[in-house]
Amino acid sequence: MIFKCNLQNFPDLPEWLRFTQRHPFDNGFLYGTPTSPGKSIIEIYAINKRSYETARHILVIKIVPEKILPYQAEFFIELREIEKVLPSSVQDEIQSDLQKLWGTKALEIVNITNALDRGGRVPLPLAGHFEGVYVKVGSEQYFSECLLRVLTPEHTKQCSAKDKGGKDKIWSGCLFCNIPSNCITWCKTELFDLSKEKPAPPAPTMGPGILEDVMEFNPPESPPSRDYFPDYIVTVIVPLILAIILCLILGYVMFGRREGMIQLHHHHTIHDNTDELRGMAANRGVPPPLSTLPMFNSRTGERAMPLQSDSPSIPLIMAQESLELTLFLYYYLIILLVQPTTDQI
């Protein structure tokens, strides 16, 4: 099954809501924490990849204002992935460990975020490599002693040493994870004290609403004219000069050097000899030999009528006769082109 989710009349989900499904055989999860009250109507489409049947479901999420927990903390779980943390049983295990760390039962999970959505790197597709998950919890009770150590300068130095190749140090008495995959990374732990209200930004100073009197505005003049002659030289003149130089070099090699003259002499000699042989063959006053006539039998000297065929191709003859005819024709043409006539001698 493949699930597709979107906000009604919109192509995507709200910015605070996310959907994940690794494989068609896995469950899909909608997760997120709204930031403002309101109402969201989510359309969910389920597609059966085997039968291609489709089902549609409407999910209405009503968001009401709620009291914000004053003390919140965000933890990074390195050996987890988002779809493994979203089931309620795993959330209960993580919440139980954080309750021991915080020292109170009044602890609630505020938000769960995939590390990739926070700028994390995609892990290698190997065993032991995970994406990581950020879990944010809140409580009305103040932070415990273990959590307050995150704010100390010593903790900052240890995290700086870890960035240079060190290990994440765990203080004695602050390890409460029963399952190794639920252990947190202390150097990525952050505390948020929302009990202290942030000072409001200063109100803008109201002016008279009239701009100050300045000098007369002078619009900029038209851009200066550009000289395109250098571009013309680079684009046209330079390639033309190079072409002329190459032609001169080639002409010098062919007409001014001994090697070139020899090649030209050989070329003219071959051309003249060819014309002479053709003229000698054309001036012979004898009828053309029978071997040049179509369908000539070299054994009997008789000509055969061409076979009638509907095909536009030449009629077929025996392979042996065709081979003999071809050899005889080549032999006669060689004699015709090489041996001069008696009158010419």
Contacts in CASP RR format, 6 or more apart in sequence:
PFRMAT RR
TARGET T0000
AUTHOR 0000-0000-0000
METHOD contacts of the structure
MODEL  1
MIFKCNLQNFPDLPEWLRFTQRHPFDNGFLYGTPTSPGKSIIEIYAINKR
SYETARHILVIKIVPEKILPYQAEFFIELREIEKVLPSSVQDEIQSDLQK
LWGTKALEIVNITNALDRGGRVPLPLAGHFEGVYVKVGSEQYFSECLLRV
LTPEHTKQCSAKDKGGKDKIWSGCLFCNIPSNCITWCKTELFDLSKEKPA
PPAPTMGPGILEDVMEFNPPESPPSRDYFPDYIVTVIVPLILAIILCLIL
GYVMFGRREGMIQLHHHHTIHDNTDELRGMAANRGVPPPLSTLPMFNSRT
GERAMPLQSDSPSIPLIMAQESLELTLFLYYYLIILLVQPTTDQI
1 24 0 8 1.000
1 46 0 8 1.000
1 47 0 8 1.000
1 48 0 8 1.000
1 49 0 8 1.000
2 21 0 8 1.000
2 24 0 8 1.000
2 46 0 8 1.000
2 47 0 8 1.000
2 49 0 8 1.000
3 19 0 8 1.000
3 21 0 8 1.000
3 28 0 8 1.000
3 44 0 8 1.000
3 45 0 8 1.000
3 46 0 8 1.000
3 47 0 8 1.000
4 44 0 8 1.000
4 45 0 8 1.000
4 47 0 8 1.000
5 13 0 8 1.000
5 19 0 8 1.000
5 30 0 8 1.000
5 42 0 8 1.000
5 43 0 8 1.000
5 44 0 8 1.000
5 45 0 8 1.000
6 12 0 8 1.000
6 13 0 8 1.000
6 42 0 8 1.000
6 43 0 8 1.000
7 13 0 8 1.000
7 14 0 8 1.000
7 40 0 8 1.000
7 41 0 8 1.000
7 42 0 8 1.000
7 43 0 8 1.000
8 41 0 8 1.000
8 42 0 8 1.000
8 43 0 8 1.000
8 58 0 8 1.000
13 19 0 8 1.000
13 42 0 8 1.000
14 34 0 8 1.000
14 40 0 8 1.000
16 32 0 8 1.000
16 33 0 8 1.000
16 34 0 8 1.000
16 35 0 8 1.000
17 30 0 8 1.000
17 31 0 8 1.000
17 32 0 8 1.000
17 34 0 8 1.000
17 40 0 8 1.000
17 42 0 8 1.000
17 61 0 8 1.000
18 30 0 8 1.000
18 31 0 8 1.000
18 32 0 8 1.000
18 114 0 8 1.000
18 117 0 8 1.000
19 28 0 8 1.000
19 29 0 8 1.000
19 30 0 8 1.000
19 31 0 8 1.000
20 28 0 8 1.000
20 29 0 8 1.000
20 31 0 8 1.000
20 82 0 8 1.000
20 83 0 8 1.000
20 114 0 8 1.000
21 27 0 8 1.000
21 28 0 8 1.000
21 29 0 8 1.000
21 83 0 8 1.000
22 83 0 8 1.000
24 49 0 8 1.000
26 83 0 8 1.000
27 83 0 8 1.000
28 83 0 8 1.000
29 82 0 8 1.000
29 83 0 8 1.000
29 86 0 8 1.000
30 42 0 8 1.000
30 59 0 8 1.000
31 82 0 8 1.000
31 86 0 8 1.000
31 112 0 8 1.000
32 111 0 8 1.000
32 112 0 8 1.000
32 113 0 8 1.000
33 110 0 8 1.000
33 111 0 8 1.000
34 40 0 8 1.000
34 61 0 8 1.000
34 63 0 8 1.000
36 63 0 8 1.000
37 63 0 8 1.000
37 64 0 8 1.000
37 65 0 8 1.000
38 62 0 8 1.000
38 63 0 8 1.000
38 64 0 8 1.000
39 60 0 8 1.000
39 61 0 8 1.000
39 62 0 8 1.000
39 63 0 8 1.000
40 60 0 8 1.000
40 61 0 8 1.000
40 63 0 8 1.000
41 58 0 8 1.000
41 59 0 8 1.000
41 60 0 8 1.000
41 61 0 8 1.000
42 58 0 8 1.000
42 59 0 8 1.000
42 60 0 8 1.000
42 61 0 8 1.000
43 56 0 8 1.000
43 57 0 8 1.000
43 58 0 8 1.000
43 59 0 8 1.000
44 56 0 8 1.000
44 57 0 8 1.000
44 58 0 8 1.000
44 59 0 8 1.000
45 54 0 8 1.000
45 55 0 8 1.000
45 56 0 8 1.000
45 57 0 8 1.000
46 54 0 8 1.000
46 55 0 8 1.000
46 56 0 8 1.000
46 57 0 8 1.000
47 53 0 8 1.000
47 54 0 8 1.000
48 54 0 8 1.000
68 194 0 8 1.000
69 108 0 8 1.000
69 110 0 8 1.000
69 138 0 8 1.000
69 139 0 8 1.000
69 140 0 8 1.000
69 194 0 8 1.000
70 140 0 8 1.000
70 193 0 8 1.000
70 194 0 8 1.000
70 195 0 8 1.000
71 138 0 8 1.000
71 139 0 8 1.000
71 140 0 8 1.000
71 141 0 8 1.000
71 142 0 8 1.000
71 143 0 8 1.000
71 191 0 8 1.000
71 192 0 8 1.000
71 193 0 8 1.000
71 194 0 8 1.000
71 195 0 8 1.000
72 110 0 8 1.000
72 136 0 8 1.000
72 137 0 8 1.000
72 138 0 8 1.000
72 139 0 8 1.000
72 191 0 8 1.000
72 192 0 8 1.000
72 194 0 8 1.000
73 102 0 8 1.000
73 136 0 8 1.000
73 137 0 8 1.000
73 138 0 8 1.000
73 143 0 8 1.000
73 147 0 8 1.000
73 189 0 8 1.000
73 190 0 8 1.000
73 191 0 8 1.000
73 192 0 8 1.000
74 134 0 8 1.000
74 135 0 8 1.000
74 136 0 8 1.000
74 137 0 8 1.000
74 189 0 8 1.000
74 190 0 8 1.000
74 192 0 8 1.000
75 98 0 8 1.000
75 134 0 8 1.000
75 135 0 8 1.000
75 136 0 8 1.000
75 137 0 8 1.000
75 184 0 8 1.000
75 185 0 8 1.000
75 188 0 8 1.000
75 189 0 8 1.000
76 115 0 8 1.000
76 132 0 8 1.000
76 133 0 8 1.000
76 134 0 8 1.000
76 135 0 8 1.000
76 184 0 8 1.000
76 185 0 8 1.000
76 188 0 8 1.000
76 189 0 8 1.000
77 85 0 8 1.000
77 94 0 8 1.000
77 132 0 8 1.000
77 133 0 8 1.000
77 134 0 8 1.000
77 135 0 8 1.000
77 181 0 8 1.000
77 182 0 8 1.000
77 183 0 8 1.000
77 184 0 8 1.000
77 185 0 8 1.000
78 130 0 8 1.000
78 132 0 8 1.000
78 183 0 8 1.000
78 185 0 8 1.000
79 128 0 8 1.000
79 130 0 8 1.000
79 132 0 8 1.000
79 180 0 8 1.000
79 181 0 8 1.000
79 182 0 8 1.000
79 183 0 8 1.000
80 130 0 8 1.000
80 132 0 8 1.000
80 133 0 8 1.000
80 181 0 8 1.000
80 182 0 8 1.000
81 114 0 8 1.000
81 130 0 8 1.000
81 131 0 8 1.000
81 132 0 8 1.000
81 133 0 8 1.000
82 112 0 8 1.000
82 113 0 8 1.000
82 114 0 8 1.000
82 131 0 8 1.000
82 132 0 8 1.000
82 133 0 8 1.000
84 90 0 8 1.000
85 91 0 8 1.000
85 94 0 8 1.000
85 112 0 8 1.000
85 133 0 8 1.000
85 135 0 8 1.000
86 112 0 8 1.000
91 109 0 8 1.000
91 112 0 8 1.000
93 178 0 8 1.000
93 179 0 8 1.000
93 182 0 8 1.000
94 109 0 8 1.000
94 135 0 8 1.000
94 182 0 8 1.000
95 107 0 8 1.000
95 108 0 8 1.000
95 109 0 8 1.000
95 137 0 8 1.000
97 176 0 8 1.000
97 177 0 8 1.000
97 178 0 8 1.000
97 179 0 8 1.000
97 182 0 8 1.000
98 107 0 8 1.000
98 135 0 8 1.000
98 137 0 8 1.000
98 176 0 8 1.000
99 105 0 8 1.000
99 107 0 8 1.000
100 176 0 8 1.000
101 144 0 8 1.000
101 146 0 8 1.000
101 147 0 8 1.000
101 174 0 8 1.000
101 176 0 8 1.000
102 137 0 8 1.000
102 139 0 8 1.000
102 141 0 8 1.000
102 143 0 8 1.000
102 144 0 8 1.000
102 147 0 8 1.000
103 141 0 8 1.000
103 144 0 8 1.000
104 139 0 8 1.000
104 141 0 8 1.000
104 144 0 8 1.000
106 139 0 8 1.000
106 140 0 8 1.000
106 141 0 8 1.000
107 137 0 8 1.000
107 138 0 8 1.000
107 139 0 8 1.000
108 137 0 8 1.000
108 138 0 8 1.000
108 139 0 8 1.000
109 135 0 8 1.000
109 136 0 8 1.000
109 137 0 8 1.000
109 138 0 8 1.000
110 136 0 8 1.000
110 137 0 8 1.000
110 138 0 8 1.000
111 134 0 8 1.000
111 135 0 8 1.000
111 136 0 8 1.000
112 133 0 8 1.000
112 134 0 8 1.000
112 135 0 8 1.000
112 136 0 8 1.000
113 133 0 8 1.000
113 134 0 8 1.000
113 136 0 8 1.000
114 131 0 8 1.000
114 132 0 8 1.000
114 133 0 8 1.000
114 134 0 8 1.000
115 131 0 8 1.000
115 132 0 8 1.000
115 133 0 8 1.000
115 134 0 8 1.000
116 122 0 8 1.000
116 131 0 8 1.000
118 134 0 8 1.000
120 131 0 8 1.000
122 131 0 8 1.000
123 129 0 8 1.000
123 130 0 8 1.000
123 131 0 8 1.000
143 191 0 8 1.000
146 171 0 8 1.000
146 173 0 8 1.000
146 174 0 8 1.000
147 189 0 8 1.000
147 191 0 8 1.000
148 191 0 8 1.000
149 155 0 8 1.000
149 171 0 8 1.000
149 174 0 8 1.000
150 186 0 8 1.000
150 189 0 8 1.000
150 190 0 8 1.000
150 191 0 8 1.000
151 191 0 8 1.000
155 186 0 8 1.000
155 187 0 8 1.000
158 168 0 8 1.000
158 169 0 8 1.000
158 187 0 8 1.000
159 186 0 8 1.000
159 187 0 8 1.000
162 168 0 8 1.000
162 169 0 8 1.000
162 187 0 8 1.000
168 185 0 8 1.000
168 186 0 8 1.000
168 187 0 8 1.000
169 186 0 8 1.000
170 186 0 8 1.000
175 183 0 8 1.000
177 183 0 8 1.000
177 184 0 8 1.000
253 259 0 8 1.000
253 260 0 8 1.000
254 260 0 8 1.000
254 263 0 8 1.000
254 264 0 8 1.000
255 261 0 8 1.000
255 264 0 8 1.000
277 337 0 8 1.000
277 338 0 8 1.000
280 337 0 8 1.000
280 340 0 8 1.000
280 341 0 8 1.000
280 344 0 8 1.000
281 336 0 8 1.000
281 337 0 8 1.000
283 341 0 8 1.000
283 344 0 8 1.000
284 336 0 8 1.000
284 341 0 8 1.000
289 332 0 8 1.000
290 296 0 8 1.000
290 301 0 8 1.000
290 303 0 8 1.000
291 298 0 8 1.000
291 325 0 8 1.000
291 328 0 8 1.000
291 329 0 8 1.000
291 332 0 8 1.000
292 329 0 8 1.000
292 332 0 8 1.000
293 303 0 8 1.000
294 303 0 8 1.000
294 306 0 8 1.000
295 303 0 8 1.000
295 304 0 8 1.000
295 305 0 8 1.000
295 306 0 8 1.000
295 317 0 8 1.000
296 303 0 8 1.000
296 325 0 8 1.000
297 303 0 8 1.000
297 304 0 8 1.000
297 321 0 8 1.000
298 321 0 8 1.000
298 324 0 8 1.000
298 325 0 8 1.000
298 328 0 8 1.000
306 315 0 8 1.000
307 315 0 8 1.000
307 316 0 8 1.000
309 315 0 8 1.000
317 325 0 8 1.000
END
